Amino acid sequence: MQDQPLVPPRRTRFIDILDAGVRAGRRLGLVDPACWNREALLEQVAEEYGLDDFGDYWFTRPLDMLLDSARAEAGLNAAGELSGMKTIHHLLRDRLYAQMWFKRHTEILARPIRNPVVIVGPMRSGTTRLHRLLASDDRFAHLRSFETISPVPRPDFEEVLAGHREDFRPVLAKRILRGARLANPRTLSIHPTGPYEPEEELGLIAASFYGMKFEAQWRVPTFARWCEGESAVPAYRHMANLLRLIGWSQQESSLRPWVLKTPQHMLDLPALLEVFPDARLIFTHRDPQSIVGSAASLAWNQTIIYADDVNPQTIGREWLRKTDLMVSRMSEFRKDLPAAQAIDIHFDEMDNDWRSAMERVYQFLGLDIEPALQGMAAYLDRTAASKRTPHSYSLAEFGLRSDEVQERFGFYNRPSDVTNVKPGNTGWASDVRQNS
């Protein structure tokens, strides 16, 4: 399909109204201005919650970079600044609460994380579908959406475990998702979710103020490039500890392996394998044109919420660059990865015959697929029955051409040069799939 000269969609009127309201609140002294000073933020949050242990202070380095980059480069509107401050406040509070729980229940950090199954692929390459199929198998442990939004329970959680109180985190997740739907319903059509849906661990990596979660919402190029040059091991260690805390809060057996996924892993495979050396990796692949176009569309639909002067060509160029970096790092890392530790699955393979593709996955994992088939079929039936608005996009919306994307990813367009992927007889798709 040829690129179409489309104009990317604008944000909803809800954000315009909210932004005007925040501006009015500031004029009346009802809304505080944004604070971009790390020490002031830490002091404010510590005083509010009566705690002062934020854990490994490595996080202050990416936090400093994020604050500086957001202040100087993001061009946040008033609503964006308010949302940004709430996000940072939320993450700092959770770091305080996490250390509180680790001290209160020392057994949490002793929980093993054995043989996790980690799905690694570019944004929009079918990682969510594969993740949720595996999560439907009760032989695996998985995160739920409310746990990646709020991985750390509140101080009264022991009453929740005793059945005396409701866990507030799913309630909060419902409110946040409702707000996201009002701010831009397209983001939830691109990535449908709900409070209890299986979800990726990107929020756990963002707990160290590191990674792509911030880049997909704000224009922070200096922060992005800083992260790309740093070792992510401290962020992954904190993520592992948060997984231990979540497993404890779920009363989950530590014998069940976690099934994980986030595109961030493509950039940080050395850190992933240092923290989870026995991880079993499932690499997902898709036509690069679809990956780049869909990733740019996702970033556009989020960034326009928080800033007023977003340029689609800038978004397109950045996610072309970012996708190239992700694929290049993944391909380089694969050269030294033992073949027995990884398997490759192509997007079209899942589309054409999901059961055969999953049988290959289960053979790789050394598990019988039969006990999982009923749950997988139920998940697929449920998603097919939902009235999801198709995700429509084109490269041309973001100032990109099919031929330049194909040329940029020439090495990746030949699966035999990169991996042992088996996409059947179709090879890589040659068209831009606009409704996925």
Wavefront OBJ file of the C-alpha trace (Angstrom):
o trace
v 0.000 0.000 0.000
v 1.386 3.405 -0.919
v 1.864 6.087 1.724
v -1.019 8.546 1.861
v -0.505 12.294 2.436
v -2.489 12.356 5.663
v -2.364 14.910 8.449
v -1.957 13.390 11.919
v -4.958 13.887 14.211
v -5.111 16.724 16.705
v -5.768 16.219 20.386
v -9.202 16.350 21.965
v -10.865 19.532 23.168
v -10.736 18.099 26.697
v -7.011 18.940 26.922
v -7.559 22.470 25.645
v -10.169 23.029 28.340
v -7.992 21.429 31.026
v -4.996 23.523 29.984
v -7.027 26.722 30.178
v -8.270 25.689 33.613
v -4.752 25.073 34.913
v -3.602 28.438 33.578
v -6.514 30.155 35.304
v -5.736 28.279 38.508
v -2.157 29.525 38.403
v -3.275 33.130 37.945
v -5.532 32.771 40.980
v -2.829 31.093 43.056
v -4.751 27.813 43.244
v -2.241 25.766 41.220
v 1.462 25.759 42.038
v 3.953 26.390 39.237
v 6.066 23.468 38.084
v 9.226 22.765 40.087
v 12.198 21.502 38.069
v 14.656 21.299 40.985
v 15.489 17.766 42.094
v 16.505 18.599 45.673
v 13.333 20.608 46.227
v 11.190 17.756 44.872
v 12.863 15.137 47.065
v 12.531 17.337 50.128
v 8.875 18.057 49.397
v 7.922 14.375 48.907
v 9.963 13.179 51.901
v 8.297 15.748 54.155
v 4.810 14.915 52.868
v 5.129 11.180 53.562
v 7.406 11.249 56.589
v 10.012 9.007 54.933
v 13.470 9.773 53.613
v 14.928 6.570 52.128
v 14.587 6.624 48.330
v 16.804 3.571 47.808
v 19.767 3.505 45.449
v 20.534 7.153 44.665
v 21.622 6.263 41.148
v 18.119 7.389 40.140
v 19.041 11.018 40.814
v 21.288 11.060 37.727
v 18.535 10.243 35.206
v 16.098 12.368 37.205
v 18.389 15.392 36.874
v 18.683 14.803 33.135
v 14.918 14.358 32.781
v 14.105 17.521 34.706
v 16.593 19.611 32.735
v 15.496 18.182 29.399
v 11.777 18.571 30.134
v 12.237 22.160 31.295
v 14.380 23.202 28.336
v 13.112 21.072 25.455
v 9.654 19.598 26.025
v 7.638 22.792 25.550
v 5.036 21.490 27.969
v 1.751 23.334 28.202
v 0.219 24.080 31.598
v -1.676 20.790 31.673
v 1.510 18.977 30.635
v 3.512 20.584 33.433
v 0.832 19.672 35.965
v 0.755 16.073 34.718
v 4.559 15.900 34.705
v 4.816 17.071 38.298
v 2.197 14.545 39.401
v 4.077 11.766 37.589
v 7.386 12.639 39.256
v 5.700 13.010 42.641
v 4.033 9.597 42.205
v 7.331 7.894 41.297
v 9.214 9.470 44.195
v 6.504 8.480 46.651
v 6.606 4.910 45.356
v 10.365 4.786 45.893
v 9.812 5.777 49.530
v 7.071 3.199 49.993
v 9.147 0.473 48.297
v 12.003 0.936 50.759
v 9.481 0.934 53.603
v 8.162 -2.452 52.479
v 11.646 -3.895 51.983
v 12.471 -2.984 55.595
v 9.121 -4.090 56.995
v 9.233 -7.476 55.222
v 12.850 -8.433 54.630
v 11.747 -11.689 52.999
v 10.594 -9.752 49.941
v 14.109 -9.153 48.614
v 14.959 -12.824 49.167
v 12.314 -13.970 46.686
v 13.987 -15.658 43.690
v 13.125 -14.728 40.111
v 13.784 -17.938 38.190
v 13.846 -18.439 34.428
v 11.721 -15.441 33.417
v 10.319 -15.498 29.895
v 11.091 -12.119 28.326
v 9.515 -10.940 25.067
v 11.861 -8.560 23.266
v 10.798 -6.636 20.186
v 10.361 -3.169 18.726
v 7.315 -1.129 19.608
v 4.275 -2.311 17.644
v 5.792 -5.667 16.632
v 3.175 -7.886 18.277
v 4.714 -8.032 21.740
v 1.425 -7.265 23.503
v -0.466 -10.064 21.751
v 2.243 -12.612 22.533
v 2.562 -11.394 26.119
v -1.155 -11.682 26.794
v -1.356 -15.124 25.217
v 1.372 -16.370 27.546
v -0.178 -14.543 30.508
v -3.397 -16.500 29.949
v -1.444 -19.624 30.987
v -1.594 -19.903 34.779
v 1.812 -21.571 34.834
v 3.281 -18.075 34.455
v 3.176 -15.019 36.705
v 2.461 -11.655 35.124
v 1.955 -8.002 35.926
v -1.459 -6.431 35.692
v -1.987 -2.922 34.388
v -2.695 -1.423 37.802
v 0.595 -2.894 39.045
v 2.699 -1.214 36.396
v 0.884 2.072 37.087
v 1.311 1.628 40.865
v 3.760 -1.215 41.543
v 4.127 -0.352 45.223
v 1.256 -1.017 47.662
v 0.191 1.653 50.109
v 1.253 1.362 53.779
v -2.113 -0.179 54.764
v -1.724 -3.116 52.340
v -1.460 -5.687 55.122
v -5.117 -4.918 55.841
v -5.842 -5.672 52.187
v -4.117 -9.051 52.518
v -6.190 -9.737 55.636
v -9.387 -8.929 53.726
v -10.223 -5.849 55.793
v -9.647 -3.223 53.113
v -9.819 -2.839 49.319
v -6.590 -2.329 47.393
v -6.823 1.229 46.117
v -4.444 0.695 43.190
v -7.024 -0.791 40.754
v -9.361 2.093 41.617
v -6.610 4.575 40.848
v -5.789 2.758 37.594
v -9.425 3.030 36.485
v -9.346 6.773 37.107
v -6.068 7.205 35.235
v -7.278 5.163 32.269
v -10.534 7.122 32.232
v -8.530 10.338 32.159
v -6.334 8.962 29.367
v -9.433 8.111 27.369
v -10.723 11.667 27.761
v -7.323 13.171 26.939
v -6.902 11.123 23.765
v -9.007 8.007 23.143
v -6.710 7.013 20.274
v -3.933 6.018 22.683
v -6.122 3.294 24.148
v -7.165 2.077 20.705
v -3.477 1.773 19.837
v -2.760 -0.114 23.056
v -6.019 -1.372 24.614
v -5.800 -2.139 28.317
v -7.744 -2.189 31.559
v -6.773 -2.266 35.247
v -6.515 -6.062 35.365
v -5.160 -6.707 31.862
v -1.659 -8.213 31.611
v 0.746 -5.345 31.131
v 4.411 -4.688 30.476
v 6.982 -3.665 33.064
v 7.963 -0.337 31.489
v 6.539 1.452 34.537
v 8.916 -0.498 36.762
v 11.903 0.692 34.730
v 10.519 4.246 34.762
v 10.553 4.012 38.569
v 14.258 4.866 38.271
v 13.402 7.840 35.994
v 15.009 5.986 33.127
v 13.877 4.886 29.699
v 11.490 5.297 26.809
v 8.296 5.805 28.782
v 9.195 9.486 29.138
v 10.352 9.822 25.525
v 7.019 8.566 24.211
v 5.199 11.355 26.087
v 7.549 14.337 26.172
v 10.104 15.788 23.743
v 13.252 15.150 25.771
v 16.009 14.391 23.226
v 18.903 15.212 25.564
v 17.504 12.854 28.186
v 16.908 10.168 25.531
v 20.470 10.247 24.303
v 21.839 10.277 27.842
v 19.907 7.094 28.621
v 21.168 5.488 25.421
v 24.752 6.001 26.602
v 24.327 4.732 30.159
v 24.377 1.263 31.684
v 20.829 0.433 32.741
v 21.875 -2.167 35.331
v 20.784 -0.067 38.370
v 17.359 0.536 36.807
v 16.960 -3.182 36.076
v 18.009 -4.134 39.608
v 15.314 -1.848 40.993
v 12.832 -3.312 38.497
v 13.694 -6.809 39.757
v 13.096 -5.717 43.354
v 9.747 -4.231 42.379
v 8.853 -7.549 40.714
v 9.684 -9.261 44.005
v 7.437 -6.808 45.849
v 4.602 -7.333 43.371
v 4.969 -11.116 43.613
v 4.759 -10.826 47.391
v 1.712 -8.551 47.169
v 0.011 -11.022 44.790
v 0.849 -13.825 47.214
v 2.329 -15.405 44.105
v 4.466 -18.537 44.242
v 8.071 -17.699 43.412
v 8.214 -21.029 41.557
v 6.126 -19.660 38.695
v 8.303 -17.853 36.148
v 7.416 -14.303 35.232
v 6.449 -13.483 31.663
v 7.753 -10.012 30.857
v 7.928 -7.679 27.884
v 8.764 -4.136 26.951
v 10.516 -2.633 23.898
v 12.981 -0.972 26.297
v 14.783 -4.309 26.543
v 16.004 -3.986 22.951
v 18.234 -1.110 24.030
v 19.340 -2.714 27.282
v 19.856 -6.427 26.632
v 23.237 -6.493 28.462
v 21.569 -5.073 31.594
v 18.608 -7.438 31.246
v 20.864 -10.490 31.089
v 23.106 -9.263 33.910
v 20.125 -8.984 36.245
v 18.228 -12.007 34.833
v 20.999 -14.308 33.534
v 18.693 -17.308 33.086
v 16.045 -15.382 31.136
v 14.561 -17.113 28.093
v 14.141 -14.596 25.294
v 11.431 -14.457 22.634
v 12.304 -11.938 19.910
v 9.424 -10.516 17.878
v 9.828 -9.049 14.388
v 7.730 -7.073 11.932
v 8.093 -5.142 8.708
v 10.136 -2.017 9.639
v 7.725 0.307 7.826
v 4.910 -0.801 10.105
v 7.093 -0.579 13.207
v 8.265 2.968 12.481
v 4.890 4.286 11.346
v 3.011 2.816 14.281
v 5.635 3.902 16.834
v 5.584 7.471 15.491
v 1.789 7.470 15.664
v 1.807 6.249 19.267
v 4.350 8.904 20.289
v 2.434 11.620 18.402
v -0.868 10.779 20.064
v 0.720 11.020 23.506
v 3.022 13.998 22.983
v 0.259 16.271 21.636
v -1.499 15.927 24.986
v 1.369 17.563 26.854
v 2.684 20.144 24.352
v 1.047 22.553 21.906
v 3.657 22.860 19.152
v 4.532 19.260 18.307
v 5.939 18.759 14.802
v 5.005 15.441 13.135
v 8.167 15.423 11.014
v 10.291 15.719 14.158
v 8.377 12.842 15.719
v 8.838 10.735 12.593
v 12.595 11.364 12.391
v 13.109 10.621 16.074
v 11.277 7.291 16.021
v 12.974 6.297 12.791
v 16.284 6.918 14.547
v 15.137 5.214 17.738
v 13.837 2.128 15.949
v 17.072 1.875 13.983
v 19.050 2.009 17.225
v 16.850 -0.632 18.872
v 17.148 -3.033 15.963
v 20.897 -2.456 15.600
v 21.573 -3.074 19.285
v 19.407 -6.170 19.297
v 21.141 -7.556 16.213
v 24.622 -6.894 17.620
v 23.747 -8.514 20.940
v 22.406 -11.615 19.207
v 25.855 -12.397 17.809
v 27.059 -13.594 21.218
v 23.770 -14.926 22.603
v 23.565 -18.725 22.900
v 21.057 -20.024 20.352
v 19.353 -22.154 22.991
v 18.431 -19.040 24.991
v 16.309 -17.380 22.309
v 13.613 -17.920 19.705
v 12.203 -15.630 16.988
v 8.556 -15.035 16.136
v 7.334 -12.925 13.222
v 4.232 -10.738 13.347
v 2.862 -12.309 10.162
v 3.483 -15.784 11.519
v 1.191 -15.009 14.460
v -1.380 -13.465 12.124
v -1.409 -16.428 9.762
v -1.377 -19.311 12.265
v -1.129 -18.257 15.889
v -1.407 -21.800 17.205
v 1.569 -23.085 15.203
v 3.590 -20.068 16.279
v 2.715 -20.653 19.935
v 3.537 -24.334 19.609
v 7.041 -23.310 18.573
v 7.239 -21.030 21.617
v 6.155 -23.793 23.957
v 8.607 -26.246 22.442
v 11.329 -23.687 23.109
v 10.138 -23.319 26.709
v 9.919 -27.086 27.190
v 6.231 -26.970 28.106
v 3.143 -28.792 26.884
v 0.894 -26.265 25.162
v -2.334 -28.232 25.634
v -3.160 -26.915 29.151
v -2.799 -23.350 27.824
v -4.899 -23.557 24.669
v -8.289 -22.947 26.263
v -7.112 -19.766 27.978
v -5.423 -18.538 24.807
v -8.514 -19.144 22.707
v -10.641 -17.318 25.293
v -8.299 -14.320 25.166
v -8.399 -14.203 21.358
v -12.206 -14.528 21.341
v -12.485 -11.722 23.862
v -10.273 -9.371 21.880
v -12.017 -10.239 18.606
v -15.389 -9.452 20.176
v -14.317 -6.095 21.580
v -15.221 -3.072 19.481
v -11.713 -1.730 19.056
v -11.190 1.220 16.726
v -8.461 0.256 14.240
v -5.161 2.061 14.616
v -4.747 3.995 11.383
v -1.501 5.714 10.427
v 0.885 6.279 7.538
v 4.571 7.085 7.164
v 3.698 10.183 5.153
v 1.933 11.740 8.154
v 5.330 11.956 9.797
v 7.370 13.095 6.817
v 8.766 9.653 6.019
v 8.877 7.643 2.807
v 8.622 3.902 2.373
v 11.794 3.670 0.324
v 13.945 5.491 2.888
v 12.676 3.259 5.697
v 13.331 0.171 3.597
v 16.839 1.424 2.819
v 17.552 2.318 6.448
v 16.610 -1.191 7.563
v 18.080 -3.056 4.611
v 19.950 -5.503 6.830
v 16.830 -6.180 8.907
v 14.714 -6.796 5.803
v 16.709 -10.003 5.243
v 15.826 -12.256 8.170
v 18.589 -14.741 7.359
v 21.145 -11.989 7.934
v 19.848 -11.215 11.422
v 18.082 -14.135 13.088
v 16.705 -17.596 12.572
v 13.175 -16.210 12.285
v 10.730 -18.406 10.389
v 7.978 -16.206 8.947
v 6.667 -18.875 6.607
v 6.586 -18.239 2.896
v 5.761 -14.559 3.068
v 9.109 -13.188 4.264
v 8.969 -9.682 5.606
v 5.864 -7.754 4.722
v 6.497 -5.204 1.992
v 3.544 -2.907 2.572
v 2.697 -0.447 5.324
v -0.083 -2.026 7.376
v -2.176 0.885 8.468
v -4.796 -0.772 10.638
v -2.889 -2.608 13.370
l 1 2 3 4 5 6 7 8 9 10 11 12 13 14 15 16 17 18 19 20 21 22 23 24 25 26 27 28 29 30 31 32 33 34 35 36 37 38 39 40 41 42 43 44 45 46 47 48 49 50 51 52 53 54 55 56 57 58 59 60 61 62 63 64 65 66 67 68 69 70 71 72 73 74 75 76 77 78 79 80 81 82 83 84 85 86 87 88 89 90 91 92 93 94 95 96 97 98 99 100 101 102 103 104 105 106 107 108 109 110 111 112 113 114 115 116 117 118 119 120 121 122 123 124 125 126 127 128 129 130 131 132 133 134 135 136 137 138 139 140 141 142 143 144 145 146 147 148 149 150 151 152 153 154 155 156 157 158 159 160 161 162 163 164 165 166 167 168 169 170 171 172 173 174 175 176 177 178 179 180 181 182 183 184 185 186 187 188 189 190 191 192 193 194 195 196 197 198 199 200 201 202 203 204 205 206 207 208 209 210 211 212 213 214 215 216 217 218 219 220 221 222 223 224 225 226 227 228 229 230 231 232 233 234 235 236 237 238 239 240 241 242 243 244 245 246 247 248 249 250 251 252 253 254 255 256 257 258 259 260 261 262 263 264 265 266 267 268 269 270 271 272 273 274 275 276 277 278 279 280 281 282 283 284 285 286 287 288 289 290 291 292 293 294 295 296 297 298 299 300 301 302 303 304 305 306 307 308 309 310 311 312 313 314 315 316 317 318 319 320 321 322 323 324 325 326 327 328 329 330 331 332 333 334 335 336 337 338 339 340 341 342 343 344 345 346 347 348 349 350 351 352 353 354 355 356 357 358 359 360 361 362 363 364 365 366 367 368 369 370 371 372 373 374 375 376 377 378 379 380 381 382 383 384 385 386 387 388 389 390 391 392 393 394 395 396 397 398 399 400 401 402 403 404 405 406 407 408 409 410 411 412 413 414 415 416 417 418 419 420 421 422 423 424 425 426 427 428 429 430 431 432 433 434 435 436
